[in-house]
Amino acid sequence: MKSWRSSRNSAGEAAESNSSENLEQPLPISEDSKIPQEQIDSRYESKILENETSSLEPEFAEVNTEEEIPEYKVGKILRQGPWMHPYPLIVGLSIVGLLIALFAANLQINRLSDELDKTDFFHAPPNLSQLISHVQKSTMVVTCGDSQGSGWVIALGEVIDTADEETKKIDKMYPGSVITNYHVIEDCVDNRLAVTTSNGEKQYEAILFSTDQENDLAIVSTKLVLPALEISKSPSPGWWSMALGSPFGLEKSISIGNVMNVLEKQIVSTAPINPGNSGGPLVNSFGEVMGTNTWKLKGADGFNVAKSASLLCEALVNCEDPIWES
């Protein structure tokens, strides 16, 4: 292989011979135009350089083929901008997820609200488990000696101003008021402090406050204060009904039926009651008290009677307005 220096020398000799030949040939000059001497000299120099360069190209090409230079492809590189940072992306997705969850929750709330709006007195409530729990919290076991029955909590105001001092004192000592049947506490009429109440395992002191033997109703005042139940408006046949109490000592028991008929002072229901249910509430689909469970007709299925809630105003409670308009 030829050395780079020897190639350069041979190329130089060829270039000199060519240039000398070219220099010997005069450039044609027209008579009309005269070219300046400086421009003529620059043309000679350009011609000489061109000849030298053309003579060197084959030699450089031979050298370049022996040492290959890798070809690099230059293209766009995707760089991570601030909008692609993982933390803003995570925060954005979290916000979107939260909005979706809130939207779904809103739809669920609206659906439940629509169901509650559809609740009427003739159908079971959609939130039956909540209704049962609510009424059970306001239902008590009432005990008088060997007699055991049930009772429900009512919200009563303070005793009337004309009441004696002993009655006012009892009202402050026993702030809770419970409605029950007279026949449940009948044995405690002569010993008013023998009555006890309970909602669970613990028993609480109580006192027989007032009685209405004719309508088989009574008020027991107790130191146990629980949420009070609301009073229903006058029911109609076909209403959904639920009886609560402690039949045979089974506390917080329930039975479900419908209002069969409404008499003047009594409500006949198909919700079964048994001994121990006496004094417990008969409620509608909104958990409002229609009457106080009192007795059942023996030998007849589905004939269970509750004393109307309107009877409370006859002898036990000083009502400014009647509970049920006649």
C-alpha positions in Angstrom: 0.0 0.0 0.0 1.2 3.5 -0.8 2.1 5.8 2.0 0.1 9.0 2.4 3.3 11.1 1.8 4.2 9.3 -1.4 0.7 9.7 -2.7 0.8 13.3 -1.9 4.1 13.8 -3.8 2.9 12.0 -6.9 -0.2 14.0 -6.9 1.8 17.1 -6.5 4.0 16.3 -9.5 0.9 15.6 -11.7 -0.7 18.8 -10.5 2.5 20.8 -11.4 2.6 19.3 -14.9 -1.0 20.1 -15.5 -0.7 23.6 -14.2 2.3 24.3 -16.3 0.5 23.2 -19.4 -2.5 25.3 -18.5 -0.4 28.3 -17.8 1.2 28.1 -21.2 -2.2 28.4 -22.9 -3.2 32.1 -23.1 -6.7 33.1 -22.2 -8.7 34.6 -25.1 -9.3 38.3 -24.6 -11.8 40.2 -26.8 -10.9 43.4 -28.3 -14.0 45.1 -26.9 -13.5 44.2 -23.2 -10.3 44.2 -21.2 -10.2 42.2 -18.0 -8.2 43.6 -15.1 -4.9 41.9 -14.3 -6.0 41.1 -10.7 -9.0 39.1 -11.9 -6.9 37.2 -14.4 -4.4 36.2 -11.6 -7.3 35.0 -9.4 -8.6 32.9 -12.2 -5.2 31.3 -12.7 -5.0 30.5 -8.9 -8.5 29.0 -8.9 -7.7 26.8 -11.8 -4.5 25.6 -10.2 -6.3 24.7 -6.9 -9.1 22.9 -8.7 -6.6 20.7 -10.5 -4.7 19.9 -7.3 -8.0 19.0 -5.5 -9.2 16.8 -8.3 -5.9 14.9 -8.3 -6.1 14.3 -4.5 -9.7 12.9 -4.4 -9.0 9.3 -5.5 -6.2 9.0 -2.9 -8.4 10.3 -0.1 -11.2 8.0 -1.1 -8.9 5.0 -0.8 -7.9 6.0 2.7 -11.5 6.7 3.8 -12.7 3.2 2.7 -10.2 1.6 5.1 -11.5 3.6 8.1 -15.3 3.6 8.2 -16.9 6.3 10.3 -20.2 5.2 11.8 -23.3 7.1 10.7 -25.3 8.7 13.4 -29.0 9.3 12.9 -30.1 12.5 14.5 -33.8 12.7 15.5 -36.1 14.3 18.1 -35.8 13.0 21.6 -39.1 13.0 23.6 -38.3 14.9 26.8 -40.5 14.8 29.9 -42.2 18.1 30.3 -43.7 19.5 33.5 -47.2 18.4 32.3 -46.0 14.8 32.3 -44.6 14.8 35.9 -46.1 11.8 37.8 -47.2 13.8 40.8 -49.6 16.1 39.0 -50.8 13.1 37.0 -51.6 11.2 40.2 -53.3 14.3 41.8 -55.3 14.8 38.6 -56.5 11.2 38.6 -57.3 11.4 42.3 -59.5 14.5 41.7 -61.2 12.8 38.8 -61.9 9.7 40.9 -63.2 11.9 43.8 -65.6 13.7 41.4 -66.8 10.4 40.1 -67.4 9.0 43.6 -69.3 12.2 44.6 -71.4 11.9 41.5 -72.2 8.3 42.2 -73.0 9.1 45.9 -75.3 11.9 44.8 -77.1 9.5 42.5 -77.5 7.0 45.4 -78.8 9.7 47.7 -81.3 10.8 45.2 -82.4 7.3 44.6 -82.9 6.7 48.3 -84.7 10.0 48.7 -87.0 9.1 45.9 -87.8 5.8 47.6 -88.5 7.5 50.9 -90.8 9.9 49.1 -92.6 7.0 47.7 -93.2 5.5 51.2 -96.8 5.6 52.1 -98.9 4.2 54.9 -100.0 1.2 52.9 -96.6 -0.3 52.2 -93.6 -1.5 54.2 -90.9 1.2 54.5 -87.8 0.7 52.4 -85.6 1.3 55.5 -87.4 -1.3 57.6 -84.3 -2.3 59.6 -83.7 1.3 60.6 -87.4 1.7 61.5 -87.3 -1.4 63.7 -84.2 -0.2 65.5 -85.6 3.2 66.0 -88.9 1.9 67.6 -87.1 -0.7 69.7 -85.0 2.0 71.4 -88.2 3.6 72.6 -89.9 0.4 73.8 -89.6 -0.7 77.4 -90.3 -3.7 79.6 -92.7 -2.7 82.4 -92.7 -5.0 85.5 -95.1 -4.9 88.5 -94.6 -7.8 90.8 -95.3 -11.0 88.9 -96.9 -9.1 86.0 -94.7 -8.2 83.1 -95.7 -6.2 80.0 -94.4 -3.5 77.7 -94.5 0.2 77.3 -93.6 3.0 74.8 -91.9 6.3 75.5 -93.9 9.5 75.0 -92.8 13.1 75.2 -94.9 15.0 77.8 -94.5 18.5 79.1 -94.3 19.5 82.8 -97.3 18.9 85.0 -100.0 21.5 85.1 -99.5 24.5 87.5 -102.5 23.4 89.6 -100.8 20.1 90.5 -99.8 19.5 94.1 -96.2 19.8 95.3 -95.7 16.0 95.6 -96.8 15.5 92.0 -94.3 18.2 90.8 -91.6 16.7 92.9 -92.2 13.2 91.3 -92.2 14.8 87.9 -88.7 16.1 88.4 -87.3 12.9 90.0 -88.7 10.7 87.2 -88.3 12.7 84.0 -89.1 9.8 81.6 -92.8 9.0 80.7 -94.0 5.6 79.5 -97.4 4.6 78.3 -98.6 1.1 79.2 -101.8 -0.9 79.9 -103.6 -0.6 83.2 -103.9 -4.3 83.6 -100.0 -4.5 83.5 -99.5 -2.3 86.6 -102.8 -3.1 88.3 -101.1 -4.8 91.2 -99.0 -1.7 91.9 -101.8 0.8 92.3 -101.4 0.6 96.1 -97.6 0.5 95.9 -96.6 2.9 93.2 -92.9 2.5 93.7 -93.0 -1.2 93.0 -93.0 -0.6 89.2 -89.7 -1.0 87.3 -88.7 -0.3 83.7 -85.9 -1.6 81.6 -84.5 -1.5 78.0 -81.9 -4.1 78.1 -80.6 -6.0 81.1 -80.5 -3.1 83.6 -83.7 -2.1 85.5 -84.5 1.4 86.4 -86.6 2.9 89.3 -90.0 4.0 88.3 -93.3 5.1 89.8 -96.9 4.8 88.8 -97.8 8.3 87.8 -101.5 8.2 86.7 -104.1 5.6 85.5 -107.1 5.4 83.3 -108.8 2.1 84.3 -111.8 2.6 82.0 -109.6 2.7 78.8 -107.0 0.3 80.3 -104.2 2.8 80.1 -101.6 4.2 82.5 -98.5 6.5 82.6 -95.4 5.2 84.4 -92.7 7.8 85.2 -89.1 6.5 85.2 -85.6 7.6 85.7 -84.7 6.0 82.3 -85.0 8.6 79.6 -85.2 7.4 76.0 -86.2 9.0 72.7 -89.9 9.5 72.4 -92.1 8.2 69.6 -94.4 10.4 67.5 -98.1 10.0 67.4 -99.7 9.0 64.1 -102.6 10.6 62.5 -105.9 8.7 62.3 -105.2 5.4 60.6 -107.3 3.7 57.8 -107.9 0.0 57.0 -105.1 -1.4 54.9 -102.3 0.6 56.6 -99.1 -1.3 57.1 -98.6 -2.0 60.9 -96.0 -3.4 63.3 -96.5 -4.4 66.9 -93.5 -4.3 69.3 -93.1 -5.6 72.9 -91.9 -8.5 75.0 -94.2 -11.5 74.4 -93.4 -14.2 77.0 -90.5 -12.1 78.1 -88.8 -12.0 74.6 -87.8 -8.4 74.7 -87.8 -6.2 71.5 -89.9 -8.7 69.6 -91.8 -7.5 66.5 -94.6 -8.7 64.4 -95.9 -7.3 61.1 -99.4 -7.0 59.6 -102.0 -4.6 58.4 -104.7 -2.5 59.9 -107.9 -4.6 59.5 -110.3 -2.0 60.8 -110.6 1.1 62.8 -113.2 1.3 65.5 -114.1 4.4 67.6 -111.5 3.7 70.4 -109.7 0.6 69.1 -107.6 -0.4 66.1 -107.9 -4.0 64.9 -104.6 -5.3 63.3 -103.4 -8.5 61.8 -99.9 -8.0 63.5 -99.9 -10.8 66.0 -99.6 -10.1 69.8 -99.3 -12.4 72.8 -99.1 -12.1 76.6 -96.2 -9.7 77.3 -97.1 -7.5 74.3 -99.6 -5.6 76.3 -98.7 -1.9 76.6 -96.4 -2.0 73.6 -96.8 0.3 70.6 -98.6 -0.5 67.3 -96.8 1.7 64.8 -97.3 2.6 61.1 -94.7 2.6 58.3 -93.2 5.8 59.6 -92.7 4.5 63.1 -95.6 6.6 64.5 -97.8 5.2 67.2 -101.3 4.4 66.2 -102.3 2.7 69.5 -101.3 0.6 72.5 -101.5 -3.2 72.1 -104.0 -4.4 74.6 -105.7 -7.7 73.8 -106.4 -10.4 71.2 -109.5 -12.4 70.3 -109.1 -16.0 71.3 -109.9 -18.6 68.7 -109.5 -16.1 65.9 -106.5 -15.6 63.7 -105.3 -12.1 63.0 -107.7 -10.3 65.3 -105.4 -8.2 67.6 -106.6 -5.0 69.2 -104.8 -1.8 70.2 -106.2 1.0 72.2 -106.4 4.2 70.1 -103.7 6.8 70.8 -106.5 9.4 70.9 -107.6 7.9 74.2 -104.6 9.4 76.0 -106.4 12.8 76.0 -109.5 11.5 77.8 -108.0 11.1 81.3 -104.1 10.9 81.3 -102.9 13.9 79.2 -104.1 17.4 79.2 -104.3 17.9 75.4 -104.9 21.4 74.1 -106.1 19.9 70.8 -107.4 16.4 70.2 -104.9 14.0 68.8 -107.2 12.9 66.1 -109.9 15.1 64.7 -113.2 13.4 64.7 
